[in-house]
């Protein structure tokens, strides 16, 4: 069967890309190995997403924001960063006019809202419970063989199947991968005091603790530790776990209580060497999978999907070939410009703030102190947090400086 576009992966980036092209008349197939019922009603996975103003705008355009439950959206009014035992607190508030820095929404709610926006579309077929067993392309068409025996052809093939994308590998595109050797443990906790819609990133020595405000007196907890330490935290009884988080967060929220399960995710950063090939393009985590510390990953996935969809729409309007290099290459050039500095800059921040050597501790305190006392730097970082600015990596500790400090490797 022939389609204009075949998308491998029905996650947020793939669904968003399909929805952005809904009024173009293109025939689209989405292929995902998950059963239809899991796509339609995703399970809670513990992950909560910090959305920028740009991402909110895109979700509104897609009709997905409007279907999110009101009690599932938490505005982020302020963010604070602390390091070890330092008295410095680096704080960021919203852009003004009572606008928040961003919004926090559970991952499964976003996935459901996007699926609900795509599922009714007449010209989008969602092929669930099947996987792509082989993919290839020529200058005339892309070819996809499915696990159920179907064979699809398309003018354009899209890989949107996670940061460990089999489609990317099978299309011969290499990726830079950074295994941080760490695990993120995520969960929800209720607490005695109000979080006042403030997010905290606590770079403690040996681990990182993020407290993200969710609706009500509840927060999303993200603990980042070396992989060897994760089993101990996962196996702690609830009373001990509650007491540990309360102590590490200096009892700012009073009594805290675990709600639901704890989930563990190994942290691996990925940046594809190329985003496009012959009648082929990567979007979402298949193109760029970020460390969560700067909360860029999901937002970059949406902005990349919007960028590529814009190129495809332009080609449709001009009656051009949607899979032609002149359509795909501008997407690659722009998205690499947006993502590559962020990818390396984020890795540098992770390298600095997870390094407990004396030079690293000194530099960490210096970075926070300087950032807190330089209004232009805080303004520029805040603009990036809200999705208003360009290359935030220019504001991060430079690679050349970190590489010259003992015990620190700039990735």
C-alpha positions as a LaTeX table, in Angstrom:
\begin{tabular}{lrrr}
\hline
Residue & $x$ (\AA) & $y$ (\AA) & $z$ (\AA) \\
\hline
Unk1 & 0.00 & 0.00 & 0.00 \\
Unk2 & 1.30 & 3.46 & $-0.82$ \\
Unk3 & 1.18 & 6.48 & 1.50 \\
Unk4 & 2.55 & 9.96 & 1.16 \\
Unk5 & 4.20 & 9.62 & 4.59 \\
Unk6 & 4.91 & 6.65 & 6.85 \\
Unk7 & 5.81 & 7.49 & 10.45 \\
Unk8 & 7.52 & 4.82 & 12.58 \\
Unk9 & 6.53 & 5.57 & 16.17 \\
Unk10 & 3.27 & 6.97 & 17.55 \\
Unk11 & 4.78 & 8.90 & 20.44 \\
Unk12 & 4.34 & 12.64 & 21.00 \\
Unk13 & 6.67 & 13.75 & 18.18 \\
Unk14 & 5.18 & 11.36 & 15.62 \\
Unk15 & 1.59 & 12.15 & 16.61 \\
Unk16 & 2.31 & 15.87 & 16.64 \\
Unk17 & 3.90 & 15.72 & 13.18 \\
Unk18 & 0.89 & 13.83 & 11.75 \\
Unk19 & $-1.58$ & 16.27 & 13.30 \\
Unk20 & 0.33 & 19.29 & 11.97 \\
Unk21 & $-0.22$ & 17.95 & 8.44 \\
Unk22 & $-3.89$ & 17.07 & 8.90 \\
Unk23 & $-5.21$ & 19.68 & 6.47 \\
Unk24 & $-2.69$ & 19.09 & 3.67 \\
Unk25 & $-4.53$ & 16.21 & 2.02 \\
Unk26 & $-1.54$ & 13.91 & 2.51 \\
Unk27 & $-2.20$ & 10.23 & 3.25 \\
Unk28 & $-0.26$ & 9.21 & 6.37 \\
Unk29 & 0.38 & 5.88 & 8.10 \\
Unk30 & 1.67 & 5.60 & 11.66 \\
Unk31 & 3.32 & 2.35 & 12.74 \\
Unk32 & 3.72 & 1.46 & 16.42 \\
Unk33 & 4.36 & $-1.83$ & 18.18 \\
Unk34 & 2.12 & $-0.93$ & 21.13 \\
Unk35 & $-1.44$ & $-2.30$ & 21.09 \\
Unk36 & $-4.21$ & 0.16 & 20.18 \\
Unk37 & $-5.59$ & 0.23 & 23.72 \\
Unk38 & $-2.21$ & 1.28 & 25.16 \\
Unk39 & $-1.84$ & 4.06 & 22.61 \\
Unk40 & $-5.37$ & 5.29 & 23.31 \\
Unk41 & $-4.99$ & 5.17 & 27.09 \\
Unk42 & $-1.29$ & 5.27 & 28.03 \\
Unk43 & $-0.31$ & 3.92 & 31.41 \\
Unk44 & 1.09 & 6.17 & 34.11 \\
Unk45 & 4.89 & 6.02 & 33.79 \\
Unk46 & 5.97 & 8.46 & 36.51 \\
Unk47 & 7.34 & 11.04 & 34.10 \\
Unk48 & 6.14 & 14.63 & 34.25 \\
Unk49 & 6.99 & 17.03 & 31.43 \\
Unk50 & 7.99 & 20.69 & 31.79 \\
Unk51 & 6.44 & 22.46 & 28.81 \\
Unk52 & 7.72 & 25.78 & 27.46 \\
Unk53 & 5.54 & 28.55 & 26.08 \\
Unk54 & 6.44 & 27.38 & 22.57 \\
Unk55 & 5.33 & 23.83 & 23.34 \\
Unk56 & 2.05 & 25.08 & 24.80 \\
Unk57 & 1.45 & 27.07 & 21.62 \\
Unk58 & 2.10 & 23.99 & 19.47 \\
Unk59 & $-0.16$ & 21.80 & 21.60 \\
Unk60 & $-2.90$ & 24.41 & 21.36 \\
Unk61 & $-2.49$ & 24.47 & 17.58 \\
Unk62 & $-2.85$ & 20.69 & 17.54 \\
Unk63 & $-6.00$ & 20.79 & 19.67 \\
Unk64 & $-4.25$ & 18.72 & 22.35 \\
Unk65 & $-3.82$ & 21.35 & 25.05 \\
Unk66 & $-7.56$ & 21.98 & 25.15 \\
Unk67 & $-8.28$ & 18.33 & 25.96 \\
Unk68 & $-5.85$ & 18.11 & 28.88 \\
Unk69 & $-7.70$ & 17.92 & 32.21 \\
Unk70 & $-7.48$ & 21.25 & 34.03 \\
Unk71 & $-6.53$ & 19.52 & 37.25 \\
Unk72 & $-3.62$ & 17.86 & 35.42 \\
Unk73 & $-1.83$ & 21.10 & 34.53 \\
Unk74 & 0.45 & 22.82 & 37.03 \\
Unk75 & 1.92 & 26.26 & 36.23 \\
Unk76 & 5.59 & 26.68 & 37.05 \\
Unk77 & 5.93 & 30.13 & 38.63 \\
Unk78 & 9.55 & 29.97 & 39.70 \\
Unk79 & 12.59 & 27.71 & 39.53 \\
Unk80 & 15.40 & 27.59 & 42.08 \\
Unk81 & 18.79 & 25.89 & 41.85 \\
Unk82 & 21.01 & 25.06 & 44.82 \\
Unk83 & 24.37 & 23.34 & 45.00 \\
Unk84 & 25.53 & 21.22 & 47.89 \\
Unk85 & 25.79 & 23.25 & 51.08 \\
Unk86 & 26.10 & 26.60 & 49.29 \\
Unk87 & 23.99 & 29.49 & 50.57 \\
Unk88 & 23.51 & 30.76 & 47.00 \\
Unk89 & 20.13 & 30.03 & 45.43 \\
Unk90 & 19.87 & 30.72 & 41.71 \\
Unk91 & 16.28 & 31.72 & 41.05 \\
Unk92 & 14.20 & 32.30 & 37.91 \\
Unk93 & 10.72 & 33.72 & 37.83 \\
Unk94 & 8.26 & 34.05 & 34.94 \\
Unk95 & 8.58 & 36.45 & 32.01 \\
Unk96 & 6.14 & 38.99 & 33.51 \\
Unk97 & 2.44 & 39.80 & 33.29 \\
Unk98 & 1.82 & 36.97 & 35.74 \\
Unk99 & 2.94 & 34.48 & 33.08 \\
Unk100 & 4.59 & 31.30 & 34.42 \\
Unk101 & 7.96 & 29.98 & 33.36 \\
Unk102 & 6.15 & 26.96 & 31.93 \\
Unk103 & 3.72 & 24.21 & 32.80 \\
Unk104 & 4.12 & 20.71 & 34.24 \\
Unk105 & 1.92 & 17.93 & 32.87 \\
Unk106 & 2.13 & 14.16 & 33.28 \\
Unk107 & 3.59 & 12.42 & 30.24 \\
Unk108 & 0.71 & 9.95 & 29.90 \\
Unk109 & $-1.82$ & 12.80 & 29.77 \\
Unk110 & 0.04 & 14.51 & 26.94 \\
Unk111 & 0.30 & 11.26 & 24.99 \\
Unk112 & $-3.41$ & 10.62 & 25.38 \\
Unk113 & $-4.33$ & 14.16 & 24.33 \\
Unk114 & $-2.19$ & 13.90 & 21.19 \\
Unk115 & $-3.58$ & 10.46 & 20.30 \\
Unk116 & $-7.12$ & 11.78 & 20.73 \\
Unk117 & $-6.26$ & 14.64 & 18.36 \\
Unk118 & $-4.96$ & 12.28 & 15.65 \\
Unk119 & $-7.12$ & 9.15 & 15.93 \\
Unk120 & $-10.28$ & 10.65 & 14.29 \\
Unk121 & $-8.39$ & 11.98 & 11.23 \\
Unk122 & $-9.66$ & 10.36 & 8.02 \\
Unk123 & $-6.34$ & 10.47 & 6.19 \\
Unk124 & $-4.21$ & 9.08 & 9.03 \\
Unk125 & $-4.09$ & 5.30 & 9.54 \\
Unk126 & $-2.68$ & 4.16 & 12.89 \\
Unk127 & $-1.26$ & 0.65 & 12.48 \\
Unk128 & $-0.86$ & $-0.56$ & 16.05 \\
Unk129 & 0.58 & $-3.78$ & 17.43 \\
Unk130 & 3.03 & $-4.12$ & 14.54 \\
Unk131 & 6.66 & $-3.20$ & 14.02 \\
Unk132 & 8.85 & $-2.33$ & 11.05 \\
Unk133 & 11.05 & $-5.34$ & 10.30 \\
Unk134 & 12.90 & $-3.69$ & 7.41 \\
Unk135 & 13.16 & $-0.15$ & 6.02 \\
Unk136 & 14.94 & 1.20 & 2.96 \\
Unk137 & 14.68 & 3.98 & 0.43 \\
Unk138 & 15.57 & 4.89 & $-3.13$ \\
Unk139 & 15.37 & 8.15 & $-5.03$ \\
Unk140 & 11.80 & 7.16 & $-6.01$ \\
Unk141 & 10.22 & 5.92 & $-2.75$ \\
Unk142 & 10.76 & 4.55 & 0.78 \\
Unk143 & 9.88 & 0.93 & 1.58 \\
Unk144 & 8.67 & $-0.47$ & 4.92 \\
Unk145 & 8.08 & $-4.14$ & 5.70 \\
Unk146 & 5.88 & $-4.81$ & 8.71 \\
Unk147 & 5.83 & $-7.70$ & 11.15 \\
Unk148 & 2.32 & $-8.69$ & 10.03 \\
Unk149 & 3.47 & $-9.17$ & 6.44 \\
Unk150 & 2.26 & $-5.85$ & 5.04 \\
Unk151 & 4.54 & $-3.83$ & 2.78 \\
Unk152 & 4.20 & $-0.05$ & 2.66 \\
Unk153 & 5.73 & 2.46 & 0.28 \\
Unk154 & 5.92 & 6.20 & 0.86 \\
Unk155 & 7.24 & 9.41 & $-0.59$ \\
Unk156 & 8.68 & 10.22 & 2.84 \\
Unk157 & 9.62 & 7.98 & 5.76 \\
Unk158 & 9.84 & 9.41 & 9.30 \\
Unk159 & 11.72 & 7.79 & 12.19 \\
Unk160 & 10.14 & 8.76 & 15.52 \\
Unk161 & 10.77 & 5.57 & 17.49 \\
Unk162 & 12.68 & 6.60 & 20.64 \\
Unk163 & 16.30 & 7.55 & 21.24 \\
Unk164 & 17.31 & 3.93 & 20.62 \\
Unk165 & 15.69 & 4.08 & 17.20 \\
Unk166 & 15.94 & 0.87 & 15.18 \\
Unk167 & 14.73 & 2.82 & 12.15 \\
Unk168 & 17.64 & 5.24 & 12.45 \\
Unk169 & 20.13 & 2.38 & 12.65 \\
Unk170 & 18.54 & 0.44 & 9.78 \\
Unk171 & 18.69 & 3.55 & 7.60 \\
Unk172 & 22.43 & 3.73 & 8.22 \\
Unk173 & 22.52 & 6.85 & 10.38 \\
Unk174 & 24.96 & 6.80 & 13.29 \\
Unk175 & 24.39 & 8.66 & 16.53 \\
Unk176 & 26.54 & 10.17 & 19.23 \\
Unk177 & 25.52 & 8.43 & 22.45 \\
Unk178 & 26.43 & 9.40 & 25.99 \\
Unk179 & 25.64 & 6.86 & 28.68 \\
Unk180 & 25.79 & 8.96 & 31.83 \\
Unk181 & 26.10 & 5.89 & 34.05 \\
Unk182 & 23.19 & 7.24 & 36.07 \\
Unk183 & 19.58 & 6.37 & 36.70 \\
Unk184 & 16.65 & 8.74 & 37.21 \\
Unk185 & 14.17 & 7.50 & 39.81 \\
Unk186 & 10.82 & 9.27 & 39.51 \\
Unk187 & 7.71 & 9.24 & 41.67 \\
Unk188 & 4.93 & 11.40 & 43.11 \\
Unk189 & 4.82 & 12.58 & 46.70 \\
Unk190 & 2.22 & 14.50 & 48.66 \\
Unk191 & 3.38 & 16.99 & 51.27 \\
Unk192 & 2.19 & 19.01 & 54.23 \\
Unk193 & 3.12 & 22.49 & 52.95 \\
Unk194 & 2.33 & 24.20 & 49.68 \\
Unk195 & 5.01 & 24.13 & 47.00 \\
Unk196 & 3.79 & 27.55 & 45.83 \\
Unk197 & 4.40 & 26.36 & 42.25 \\
Unk198 & 8.17 & 26.54 & 42.69 \\
Unk199 & 10.48 & 23.92 & 41.15 \\
Unk200 & 13.76 & 23.04 & 42.84 \\
Unk201 & 16.89 & 21.48 & 41.37 \\
Unk202 & 19.20 & 20.41 & 44.20 \\
Unk203 & 22.68 & 19.36 & 43.15 \\
Unk204 & 23.67 & 17.44 & 46.25 \\
Unk205 & 26.98 & 15.67 & 46.34 \\
Unk206 & 26.55 & 12.13 & 45.02 \\
Unk207 & 23.02 & 12.68 & 43.72 \\
Unk208 & 20.62 & 15.23 & 42.27 \\
Unk209 & 17.15 & 15.84 & 43.63 \\
Unk210 & 14.49 & 17.69 & 41.62 \\
Unk211 & 11.17 & 18.71 & 43.20 \\
Unk212 & 8.62 & 19.70 & 40.55 \\
Unk213 & 5.27 & 21.24 & 41.58 \\
Unk214 & 2.22 & 19.28 & 40.48 \\
Unk215 & $-1.48$ & 20.08 & 41.06 \\
Unk216 & $-2.48$ & 20.32 & 44.71 \\
Unk217 & $-0.05$ & 19.63 & 47.52 \\
Unk218 & 1.88 & 17.14 & 45.43 \\
Unk219 & 5.21 & 17.15 & 43.64 \\
Unk220 & 7.02 & 15.07 & 41.08 \\
Unk221 & 10.28 & 13.81 & 42.55 \\
Unk222 & 13.28 & 13.05 & 40.35 \\
Unk223 & 16.33 & 11.49 & 42.01 \\
Unk224 & 19.41 & 11.07 & 39.82 \\
Unk225 & 22.08 & 8.73 & 41.16 \\
Unk226 & 24.89 & 6.50 & 39.88 \\
Unk227 & 23.41 & 3.29 & 38.50 \\
Unk228 & 24.97 & 1.26 & 41.33 \\
Unk229 & 23.02 & 3.26 & 43.93 \\
Unk230 & 19.60 & 2.98 & 42.27 \\
Unk231 & 18.57 & $-0.47$ & 43.61 \\
Unk232 & 18.95 & 0.68 & 47.21 \\
Unk233 & 16.60 & 3.62 & 46.65 \\
Unk234 & 14.10 & 1.53 & 44.69 \\
Unk235 & 13.99 & $-1.07$ & 47.47 \\
Unk236 & 13.70 & 1.31 & 50.45 \\
Unk237 & 10.51 & 0.89 & 52.42 \\
Unk238 & 8.11 & 3.82 & 52.16 \\
Unk239 & 8.76 & 5.21 & 55.63 \\
Unk240 & 12.51 & 5.29 & 55.07 \\
Unk241 & 12.08 & 6.76 & 51.59 \\
Unk242 & 9.77 & 9.50 & 52.87 \\
Unk243 & 12.18 & 10.40 & 55.66 \\
Unk244 & 15.14 & 10.45 & 53.27 \\
Unk245 & 13.49 & 12.89 & 50.83 \\
Unk246 & 12.27 & 15.12 & 53.68 \\
Unk247 & 15.79 & 15.33 & 55.10 \\
Unk248 & 17.50 & 15.93 & 51.75 \\
Unk249 & 15.04 & 18.70 & 50.96 \\
Unk250 & 15.62 & 20.27 & 54.39 \\
Unk251 & 11.96 & 19.81 & 55.40 \\
Unk252 & 10.90 & 22.74 & 53.18 \\
Unk253 & 7.61 & 21.00 & 52.40 \\
Unk254 & 7.06 & 19.49 & 55.84 \\
Unk255 & 5.95 & 15.87 & 56.04 \\
Unk256 & 6.16 & 14.07 & 52.68 \\
Unk257 & 4.48 & 10.84 & 51.62 \\
Unk258 & 5.10 & 8.58 & 48.62 \\
Unk259 & 2.06 & 8.19 & 46.36 \\
Unk260 & 2.07 & 5.31 & 43.91 \\
Unk261 & 5.10 & 3.58 & 42.44 \\
Unk262 & 8.72 & 4.49 & 41.89 \\
Unk263 & 10.03 & 4.19 & 38.32 \\
Unk264 & 13.68 & 3.93 & 37.24 \\
Unk265 & 15.05 & 5.15 & 33.90 \\
Unk266 & 18.69 & 4.79 & 32.79 \\
Unk267 & 20.00 & 8.10 & 31.46 \\
Unk268 & 21.46 & 8.07 & 27.96 \\
Unk269 & 21.87 & 11.12 & 25.75 \\
Unk270 & 21.66 & 10.71 & 21.96 \\
Unk271 & 22.28 & 13.04 & 19.04 \\
Unk272 & 22.02 & 11.63 & 15.51 \\
Unk273 & 24.93 & 12.42 & 13.19 \\
Unk274 & 22.39 & 13.31 & 10.52 \\
Unk275 & 18.69 & 14.05 & 10.74 \\
Unk276 & 17.85 & 13.22 & 7.14 \\
Unk277 & 18.64 & 10.65 & 4.44 \\
Unk278 & 17.16 & 9.64 & 1.11 \\
Unk279 & 13.40 & 10.23 & 1.52 \\
Unk280 & 13.92 & 9.90 & 5.26 \\
Unk281 & 13.95 & 12.17 & 8.31 \\
Unk282 & 14.30 & 11.75 & 12.08 \\
Unk283 & 12.22 & 13.64 & 14.64 \\
Unk284 & 11.76 & 13.54 & 18.41 \\
Unk285 & 14.06 & 11.41 & 20.54 \\
Unk286 & 15.15 & 9.47 & 17.45 \\
Unk287 & 16.91 & 12.67 & 16.38 \\
Unk288 & 17.87 & 14.07 & 19.80 \\
Unk289 & 17.45 & 12.45 & 23.19 \\
Unk290 & 18.46 & 14.80 & 26.00 \\
Unk291 & 19.46 & 14.41 & 29.64 \\
Unk292 & 16.40 & 15.67 & 31.58 \\
Unk293 & 18.30 & 18.14 & 33.78 \\
Unk294 & 17.56 & 21.11 & 31.50 \\
Unk295 & 14.06 & 19.87 & 30.51 \\
Unk296 & 14.70 & 20.40 & 26.80 \\
Unk297 & 14.02 & 16.94 & 25.37 \\
Unk298 & 10.24 & 16.89 & 24.94 \\
Unk299 & 10.17 & 20.54 & 23.85 \\
Unk300 & 12.85 & 20.00 & 21.22 \\
Unk301 & 10.87 & 17.03 & 19.91 \\
Unk302 & 7.76 & 19.16 & 19.40 \\
Unk303 & 9.64 & 22.10 & 17.88 \\
Unk304 & 11.48 & 19.75 & 15.49 \\
Unk305 & 8.21 & 18.17 & 14.38 \\
Unk306 & 6.76 & 21.63 & 13.75 \\
Unk307 & 9.84 & 22.67 & 11.78 \\
Unk308 & 9.77 & 19.62 & 9.50 \\
Unk309 & 5.99 & 19.84 & 9.07 \\
Unk310 & 6.45 & 23.42 & 7.93 \\
Unk311 & 8.88 & 22.30 & 5.24 \\
Unk312 & 6.50 & 19.57 & 4.07 \\
Unk313 & 3.54 & 21.97 & 4.00 \\
Unk314 & 5.56 & 24.40 & 1.89 \\
Unk315 & 6.37 & 21.62 & $-0.58$ \\
Unk316 & 2.69 & 20.63 & $-0.80$ \\
Unk317 & 1.67 & 24.24 & $-1.43$ \\
Unk318 & 4.26 & 24.51 & $-4.21$ \\
Unk319 & 3.41 & 21.14 & $-5.74$ \\
Unk320 & 6.93 & 19.90 & $-4.98$ \\
Unk321 & 8.18 & 16.44 & $-3.96$ \\
Unk322 & 7.81 & 16.19 & $-0.16$ \\
Unk323 & 10.74 & 13.76 & 0.09 \\
Unk324 & 13.20 & 15.79 & $-1.97$ \\
Unk325 & 16.54 & 16.91 & $-0.46$ \\
Unk326 & 15.62 & 20.57 & $-0.90$ \\
Unk327 & 12.67 & 19.96 & 1.43 \\
Unk328 & 14.54 & 17.94 & 4.07 \\
Unk329 & 17.94 & 19.66 & 4.21 \\
Unk330 & 16.68 & 23.02 & 5.57 \\
Unk331 & 15.01 & 21.11 & 8.42 \\
Unk332 & 18.29 & 19.37 & 9.22 \\
Unk333 & 20.30 & 22.58 & 9.11 \\
Unk334 & 17.94 & 24.48 & 11.40 \\
Unk335 & 17.24 & 21.68 & 13.86 \\
Unk336 & 20.92 & 20.82 & 14.24 \\
Unk337 & 21.64 & 24.48 & 14.89 \\
Unk338 & 18.99 & 24.46 & 17.62 \\
Unk339 & 19.92 & 21.12 & 19.19 \\
Unk340 & 23.64 & 20.43 & 18.87 \\
Unk341 & 24.86 & 23.26 & 21.14 \\
Unk342 & 22.12 & 22.40 & 23.65 \\
Unk343 & 23.07 & 18.73 & 23.59 \\
Unk344 & 26.74 & 19.40 & 24.30 \\
Unk345 & 25.98 & 22.25 & 26.68 \\
Unk346 & 23.62 & 20.07 & 28.71 \\
Unk347 & 26.20 & 17.28 & 28.82 \\
Unk348 & 28.74 & 19.79 & 30.09 \\
Unk349 & 26.39 & 20.94 & 32.85 \\
Unk350 & 25.78 & 17.30 & 33.82 \\
Unk351 & 29.53 & 16.66 & 33.85 \\
Unk352 & 30.09 & 19.66 & 36.12 \\
Unk353 & 27.22 & 19.20 & 38.54 \\
Unk354 & 27.70 & 15.46 & 39.02 \\
Unk355 & 31.44 & 15.78 & 39.62 \\
Unk356 & 32.38 & 15.94 & 43.31 \\
Unk357 & 36.06 & 16.77 & 42.94 \\
Unk358 & 37.25 & 19.91 & 44.73 \\
Unk359 & 37.83 & 21.92 & 41.50 \\
Unk360 & 34.34 & 21.02 & 40.31 \\
Unk361 & 32.76 & 22.06 & 43.61 \\
Unk362 & 34.55 & 25.41 & 43.46 \\
Unk363 & 33.48 & 26.02 & 39.88 \\
Unk364 & 29.88 & 24.98 & 40.58 \\
Unk365 & 29.57 & 27.54 & 43.35 \\
Unk366 & 31.22 & 30.19 & 41.19 \\
Unk367 & 28.84 & 29.52 & 38.28 \\
Unk368 & 25.75 & 29.78 & 40.50 \\
Unk369 & 27.04 & 32.90 & 42.27 \\
Unk370 & 27.95 & 34.66 & 39.01 \\
Unk371 & 24.67 & 33.72 & 37.30 \\
Unk372 & 22.65 & 34.97 & 40.27 \\
Unk373 & 24.38 & 38.35 & 40.25 \\
Unk374 & 24.39 & 39.02 & 36.50 \\
Unk375 & 20.87 & 40.10 & 35.44 \\
Unk376 & 21.57 & 39.72 & 31.66 \\
Unk377 & 22.60 & 36.10 & 32.19 \\
Unk378 & 19.51 & 35.31 & 34.28 \\
Unk379 & 17.31 & 37.06 & 31.71 \\
Unk380 & 18.78 & 35.04 & 28.83 \\
Unk381 & 18.49 & 31.72 & 30.69 \\
Unk382 & 14.89 & 32.52 & 31.62 \\
Unk383 & 14.08 & 33.27 & 27.98 \\
Unk384 & 15.39 & 29.84 & 27.04 \\
Unk385 & 13.39 & 28.18 & 29.81 \\
Unk386 & 10.22 & 29.74 & 28.44 \\
Unk387 & 11.12 & 28.78 & 24.86 \\
Unk388 & 11.64 & 32.36 & 23.67 \\
Unk389 & 15.34 & 32.31 & 22.85 \\
Unk390 & 17.88 & 30.58 & 20.69 \\
Unk391 & 21.11 & 28.95 & 21.75 \\
Unk392 & 21.26 & 28.63 & 25.52 \\
Unk393 & 24.54 & 26.78 & 25.37 \\
Unk394 & 26.26 & 30.13 & 24.97 \\
Unk395 & 25.32 & 30.75 & 28.60 \\
Unk396 & 26.68 & 27.48 & 29.93 \\
Unk397 & 30.21 & 26.95 & 31.30 \\
Unk398 & 32.41 & 26.80 & 28.17 \\
Unk399 & 33.85 & 23.46 & 27.10 \\
Unk400 & 37.39 & 24.81 & 26.93 \\
Unk401 & 37.24 & 25.99 & 30.56 \\
Unk402 & 35.85 & 22.75 & 31.95 \\
Unk403 & 38.32 & 20.64 & 30.01 \\
Unk404 & 41.21 & 22.43 & 31.72 \\
Unk405 & 40.06 & 21.76 & 35.26 \\
Unk406 & 41.40 & 18.63 & 36.97 \\
Unk407 & 38.90 & 15.82 & 37.28 \\
Unk408 & 36.35 & 17.34 & 34.91 \\
Unk409 & 35.73 & 16.04 & 31.42 \\
Unk410 & 33.67 & 18.26 & 29.17 \\
Unk411 & 31.51 & 15.95 & 27.10 \\
\hline
\end{tabular}
